[in-house]
Amino acid sequence: MARGRGRGGRRREDRQKAKQRQINRALKLSEINSKARYQQEEYLRRRQQAESESEDERQTAYDLLVTSLQSNRDQSSSEEISESEEEEDSVQEEEGDIESDEDIEEEEGDAEDVSTDNEEEEAIPEETTLMGKKRKEEDDGQDQILEQRKIKKKFKGTKQQEDREEQEKEGQWSSDGESEGDDLEEEKSTTGKEVPNSSIAVNKDSINKMNDLYYSERTHQNGEELRKLYCLHALNHVLKTRSVVTRHNTKLKLGAEVDPDSDEYQDQGLTRPKVLLVVPFREAALRTVHIITQLMRRPDGKPVEVMNKKRFQDEYSEIEHAPPKVPLPEDFEATFAGNIDDHFRIGLAVSRRNIRLYSPFYLSDIIIASPLGLRTVIGAEGEKDRDYDFLSSIEVLILDQADTYLMQNWEHIQHLMQHMHLQPKETHETDFSRVRMWYLNGCQHYSGKVQVSNPPTRGTICQVALQLPQVFRRVECSSFTQAADARFNFFVSQILPQIKDGNMQRTLFFIPSYFDFVRIRNYFRQEDITFAQICEYRIKGIRSLVFYELPLFPHFYSELCNMLEAGGEEGVSDRTCTVLYTKYDAQRLAAVVGASRCGHMITSGKSVHMFVTGEQG
């Protein structure tokens, strides 16, 4: 029966190939030295010939010759260095394999005497020229530098591993500020996708230290970058916590002794879910899951398997809508794109090889849901089928597009926060010997809070294009809780009578709060004031504009003011704009008039301020 080549035969061929590469390298060095000697002789000959010429001509020829010779040498040296380095790398790798395999061959009794090969390899460099010896010294120096770098890298990796193990015992998975940054670099090299650098530059330290972060600079332009950032943070947290639990499970199965006074194996919560992502629409959930699946890679670099993917695509994909009759603002199209259903919830079970969608909450690592979807499952006091135990061990809570929740129902967010980190009503098969103490004592946050803000300097009032007098009237109130009543009383007693005395037709009242809208609507019905109500604006013929409260989105102010231009048949004097504000509206006021003007208008002894924009037509 024929027998193929053994490992010893393959290794001998590898040694021969490595030796042949070194021979080729020595021949290459010899050829380069010969070329250099020829160029040097040519240089001396031309220099002697140039001595008979004038001083200027001799100097020019000399410089040209030196430059030409130097460029030839540099080019030859660079070619030799690049080729020799590639050969050395391949030789070193093969020799490393040879040495490790030679040990195996000696144990099997099939080893050969390689001393002759080593002598021949050492004999070749002795025949090289002075340039070759110099190059060999440089190579030895580079080898020493590389060896020192390896030692430093090994020491650094050991130190990081010790720090990480110590942090894992304390439950601080990313508090060192470096571990997740390394994961970001690893993710970029593995997936080949850029990580949102601009957002990471702003938020990386705060996120790694597990601070409570408030980021108010989200727009429809940078929304996807921020989504990638928090998805990466969520995955990093989940995978690290799961790896600690898995490692401890393995140790316990192998019979590791557990010190009753130690908290080493306290690595779990009261329930499994660790990350809660709250997004307003199904479209946002669809994009979030797509990013998570793109970021995840198996140990071999291939994409992970996504279970129940088809069902998810069918339920969360875009619903066809009739095209709008008029062009809509860019931010409107970005916010209400795709499937805008706001009642959903889905669990994700994450492992290093697959992601399971629609997993039960108590078997999930990540939960993605809308405020309404969570409210319906949490329920209200007195309901029988309510459940909120899955919120007892949430470690990372992410609220994306929080401004949209104000347009939905902010009470759902308040209801959610009231049921976070409560003691579960059932055990859910929890091993209490491995539950961290802070869950049993009640979760507390000690890392601090961080707010990222960009104070406006000019404000959106500068974007009002037409000539329009704008009167800002401050409403006095002693506390924030009295602001709503004070605003309503001021509107009824001061603003409404002035409008009634003039021409109340073609007056637009902008009321951003739904509760204030209901209050004003009921008052108009009680006073028999005819009006029409709208929730989206594309209006022509407006003559007077009243801001009952400044808009949450500052660009709404300039857009509404610019609509007055279409209704100016009787001249500019008929167009007016009135704005009500309190000292508690400083943030919205600064976004409209600028930070410096806002400070003056809040603290000034005068309660009425007027601005005139545009130019006289």
N, C-alpha and C positions, 0 to 999 in steps of 0.2 A: 504494500500500500504506500503510495507516494506521500511524502511529507513536505509541506511548504517550508519556506525559510523561517528559521527561528528568530527570536529577538536579537540574539547575538549577531546573526548575519546582517540584520538591518542596521544595528549600531556600528558595525565595522564599515558599512557603506557610508554612514553619516560621518564617521571619523575621516574617511578618505576624502569625502567632499569638502570637509572643513579644512583639511590639509591642503587640498588643491586650491581653495580660495586664498589661503595665506601665500601659497606660491605665486598665484596670479597677482596678489597685492605687491609682493616683493618685485616681480617683474615690472609692474606698473611704476613703482617707485624708481627703479633703475632707468626706465625709459624717460621719466620726467626729469631725472638728474642729468641724463645725457642731453636732453633738449635744453636744460638750463645752462650746461657748460657750452653748448654751441652758441646760445644767445649771448653769453658772456664774451666769448671770443669774437663774435660779430660786433659786439659793442666796443671792445678794445680796438678792433681794426678800424671801425668808423671814427672813433675818437682820434686816432693817430692821423687819419686822413683829414679830419676837420681842423687840425692844428695849423695847417697852411693857410686857412681862410682868415677873414677879418674877425675881430673880437666879437662883434655883434652876431655875425653869421655863425661863428663857432658856438656861441652861447645858445642860440636858437636850436641848432642841430643837436647840441648836447641835451637840451631839455626835452626835445622831441624824442630822442633816442631813449633817454631814461624813462620817460613816460610810457613809451611803447613797450620797453622791456619789463617795466614794473607791472603793466596791465597784463602782459603775457604770463608773468610769474603768478600774479594773483589769480588769473583765470585757471591756470594749471593747478595751483594749490587748492583752489576751491573745488575743482573737479575731483582732485585726489582725496580731499578731506571727505566730501560727500559720499564718494564711492567707498572709501575705506571704512567710514563709520557704518554704512549699511552692511558691509561685509562683516565688520566686527560684531555688530548686533546679532547678525544671523549666526556667526561662529560661536558667540558667547551662549546664545540660546541652545544651539545644538550641542555644544560642549557640556552645558549644564545637564541636558538630557542624557548625554553619554555617561557622565560621571555617575548620575543616579542609577542608570541602568547597568553600569559596570559592577556596582555593588550587588545587584541582583544576579548578574552573570557569575560573579565569584561564588555566591552562595550556591548556585546551581552546578558549579564545577566546569563551566564553559568559558571562563575568562581567558583572555589572551594577554600576552606581555606587550604593553604599549610603550615601553621605555624607548624603543627604537624610534617610534613615531615622534615622541617628544624631543629626542635628540635632533632629529631632522628638522623639526619645526624651530628649534633654537638655533640651528646652524644657518638658516636662511637669513635672519636679520643681521648676522655678523658681516655678511657680504654687502650690506647696504652702505651708501655713502654717508657723508656727514649730515646731509639733509634728512636722510632716512632715520638716522639716530636721533636727530632733533625731534623729528615727528614722533618717534617712539616715546621719547620723554614726555612730549605733550600728551600722548595717548595715556601714558601711565598717570599723569596728573589729572586728566579727565576721569580716569577710572576711580582715582581716590576721591574726587569730588562727588561722583555719582554714589560711591559707597557711603560717604558721609551723609548725603541726602537721604539714602535709604534708611540709615540708622536713625536720623532725625525724624523721618516720616513714621518709622516703626514706633519710636518713642512717643511721638505725638498721638498716633492711633491708640497706643496703650493708655496714655493719659486720658484721652477722650472717652475711651471705653470705661475706665474707672469712674470718671465723672458721670457718665451716663448711667452706670449701674447705681451709683449713689443717688442720683436724681430719681431713678425709677423706684427706688425704695421709698423716697419721699413723695412720690406721685407727681413730680414736676417733669413732664415729658419734654418740654421745649423751652424751659426757663433759662437755659444757658445762653440763648441768643445765637448759637452757632449750629446746633444740630439741624434745625429746620433749614438754615441757609445751605448746609451741605446737601440736604435733601432736594433743595431747589436746583442746585447745580447738577445733581445726579439725575433729576427728572428731565432737565434740558438735554443732557447727553444721551439719556435713554430713549426719550420720545422724539427728540429732534425738534421740539416745539419751543418757541420762545415763551418765557415766563414774563408776566407783566411787570417790567422793570420799574416804570414810573410809579406804580402803586406800591411795589415792594419797597422802594426807596423811602416812601412816606410812612408805611405801616409795619415794616418788617420787625423792628425792635419791639414795638408795642404788642404785636401779635405773638411773637416768640415768648415774651415775658408773661403772656396770658393776662394782659390788662383788659379792663373793660374799655373798649374803643368806640368812640362816637366819631364817625367820618361824615361830614356834611357836604363834601364836595363831589358827591356822585352825580353824574350827568348821563344822558343817553349816549354820549361819546365814549366815556370811560367805563360804562357799566359792565361790559364783557371782560375787561381787564380785571376789574375788582371781583367779578364772579370767578375767574380762574384763580385769583389769589385766595379767596376764602375756601374754594373747593380743595385746593392744595393743602391748606392749613387743616381742614377737616380730615382729609385722608391721612395726613401725617400723624395727627393725633390718634385716629382710630387704629392704624396699623401698629403704632408703637405700643399702645395699651394692649392690643391683642397679642403682640409678640411677647410681652411680659407674662401675660396669663398663660400662654402656651408653654413658655419655658418653665414656669413654675409647675404646671401640670405634669410635665415630663419628669421633673425632679421628684415630685411626690409619687409618681408611679414607680420610680426606681427605688423607692424606700428612703427618701431623704428624711432626716430627723428635723422635726419642727420644734423650735424653742417657743414655749408658751408665752414668754415675756418679750419675744421679738415680733416686729410687725413686717418682717421680710415678705411673707406670703399674703399679706393683706393688699390685694391688687385689684379688687373688684368693687362694684357698687351694689346697691340694692336691686337694681335691674340692669339689663344689658345696654340699652340705648345710651350713647354718649354724646351724640351731636344732633342738634335740632336746627334744621334750615327752614326758615319761614319766608315764603315768597308769595306774591299776590295772585299770580295767574298760573294756569297749567303750562303756558308757553315758557314762563320762567323756570318751572320745574323741569320741562323737557330739556332746555338748554343746560341746566345744572347737571342733570344725569348724563348728558352727552359729554360734558367736560370731565366729569368723574371717570367715565369709562375710557376717555382718551388719555387721562393722566395715569391710569392704572396699567401696569405692565407685569407680566410674569417674570420669574427669575431668569428665564431664557430670552427675555426681550420681546416676546410675542404678546399681542393683546390678550387680556383676560376674557374668559367666557362670560357673557351676560345672559342670565336666565330670565325668561318671560319678556324678552325684548320686543317681540312682535305685538304682544298684548299692550305693552306700554306705548309703542308707537301709535297703535290704533286709537287709544284712549286720550293721548296727550298731543297728537299732531294737530296741525292747523285746520281750522274749520273755514270753509269757503264763505266769504262775505261779499255782498254786492259792493262794487267800487264806489267810493264817495262821489257825490255830485259836484263838490267843490274841493279844491286843494286844501289839505289839512296841514297844520304845523308839523315840523319834523319831530318834535318831542312827543306830540300826540300819536303819530304813527308808530314811533318806537315803543311807547308805553302800551298801546293797545294792539300790538301786532300778534298774529297767531291766535291760538286758543285762549280766550280771556275768561274762561270759566274759573270762578274763584272758590269752588267747593271741592276740595280734593285732599288726600293724604296718602302717602306711600312710604313703606319701609324698605331699607337697603341693608342686606347682610353682606359684609365685605370681607374677603379673604385675599390672600396673595395670588390666587389662581382663578378666582371667579367672583362675580357680583350677582347676587340674587335679588331681583326686584319683586315687589309685593310680598316680602317676607313679613310674618307677624311682628307686631311692634316689640314683643318681648324676646324675639330672636333677631332683632335688627340692631345694627350699629349706628346707622344714620336714618333719621326721619325727615322727610321733606313734606311740608304741608302748608296750606293757606290758613290765615286766621279763622276763617269761617269753618274750614274743615276740622281744625282743632277744637273750636268752640262746640261743635255738634257732638264730638266724642267725649269731651270733658263734661258737658252737660251742666245743669244748674242744681242748686241745692234742692233736695227732695226727689229728684229723678232716680229711678231704679237702675237703669242701664247706663250709668255714667262711669267713666274710667279715666283716671289720671295718674295711675301708679307708674306708667312708663316715663313720666317727667321727673321721677324722684332722683335720678342719677345723671341728669344732663350736665355735662362738663363744658360744652361749647354751644352757645346759642347765637345764631346769626340771623339778624333781621335785615333782609335786603329790600330796597325800595320802600323804606318805612314811610316816606311821604305819601305813597299810594294808599296805605292803610288809613290815613286820615280821610281820604275820599270814600273808603269802604265803611269801616266802623271801628274806631279806635278802642271801643270798649272790649272788643274781642282780644286785643293785645293785653289790656289790663286784666282781663279774666284769665288769660294764659299765665301771666306773671304771678298771679295770686295762687296758682296751683303748681308752681315750680318747687321742687325739692321738699315736698311733703312726705311724711312717713307713709309707706304703702299700706293698703288695707289687707293685702294678701302677701304670702311669702314668695310666690312665683319661683319656687324651687331654688331659693337663694342659699348659698353656703355662707352662713353668717360668720364663720371662723375666718373667712377671707375678705370680709367687707372692711373697707377703710374706716377709720374711726371718725373722720369728719362727716361721713354720711350718717353715722349713728348719733352723733352729737348735733347734727344740723349743719348744713353747708354754709360756710362763710367765705367771703372773698377778701383777700388781703393784698392783692397785687396792685391795687390802685386803679384809677380811672384816667383815660387820656382822651382829650377832645382835639380834633383836627379841624381848624377853621381858617378861612381866608377873608379877613375883614375887607369889605368893598370900599373902594376909594371914591368912585364917581357915582355909581348907582344907575339904575335903568331909566331914571328921569331924563338922562342925556340922550336917550334914544327916541324921545317924543319929537317927531319931525315938524309938526305944525305949530303955529303961534297959538298958545293956549294958556290962559291964566289958571293956575292950580292953587287952590286955597287948602292949607292943612290946618285943621282945628284940633287942638289937644283937649281930650276929655279928662277931667280931674277925677281921680279915685284913690282911695287910701290903701287898698289891697287888691291882689290879683283876683280873689274870689268875688269882689264887688265890681270888677271891670265890665262884665257882661250887662249887669243891671244899669250901671252908670252910662254905658254907651247907648243902651236902648232909651233911657230917659232923656239923654241929650238929643238923640235923633228925633224923638217925638216932640220935644218942647222947643228945639232950636232950628233944626234943619227942615223938617217937614212943613212947618208954617211958612217959611220963606219960599219954598217951592210952590205951595198952594197959592200964595199971593201973586206969584208970577204965572208962568205957563207950565203946567206940570206935564204936558204932553211931550213925548219923545225924551223922557228921562229914564236913564238906565241906572238901577240900583245894583251894585255888585256886593254880594253877601257870601263870603267864602265858607262860613260855617253853616251846616245844615240845621242845627238847632236854632241859630239866630234867624235863618230863613223862615223856619216854621213860625217863630214868634212874630216876625214882621208880617208874614202872610195872614196870620190870624188877626192882627191888628188892622190891616187894610180891609179885610172882610168885615170886621166890626164897624169900621168907619165908612163903609160903602165907597171905598176907593177902588176904582176899576184898574186892573193891572193884568198883565200876562206874565207867566213864569217860564223860563227856559233854563236848560242846564248846559248847553253848548252854544257858543256865540259865533255868529257870522251875520252881523246886524248892520243895516244902513239907515241913515237918517237920524242918528243920535245927536241931540243938541246939548243935553246936560248929562253929566256923569257923576254919580255919587258912590264913593267907596265907603260902605258901612264899616269895613275893616280892610286893612291892607292885605293883598293876596299873599299866600304862602310862597308862590313862585313869582319872583320879582319881575320877570319879563312879561307877565300878564298885564302889569300896570301900563307899560308903554304900548302894548298891542291894543288895549282898550282905548287909551287916549288917542291913538292914531286913527281909530274908527270914527271919531267925531268929524273928521275932515269930509267924509262923504255926505254929511247932512248939513252943510253950511251954505244953503242957498241964500240965506238972508244976511250973510256976513259973519266975520269972525266974532263980533261982539256977542252973538247969541250963544256961543259955546262956552260952557263953564265946567269946571271939575272941582269937586269938593271931597276931601279926604278926612276921615275921623281916625284918631289914634290916641293911645294912652302911653304912659311911660313904660308899661310892660310890653309894648310892641316895638321895642328898640331894635331887635334883630331884623324884623321885617322893614322897619323904617330905614335902617341903614342900607339895606339892599336896594332901596328905591332912591334915596336922596344922597347916599354916601355916608361914610362913618363920621366925618368931621361935622357935617351939617346935622346929622342925627343927634350928636352930643349936645349941640347948641339948642336944638328944638326941644329936647327933653328937659333941659335945665333952665331954659330961658324964662324970664318973668312974663313974657308975652305968650298968649295961648293961640295966636293966629299967625300963620306964616304963609306968604304967597310967593310962588315961583311963576315966571313967564318963560316959556320955551319957544323955540322957533324964531323966525325972522319975519319982519313985516313984509307981506307980499305986495 
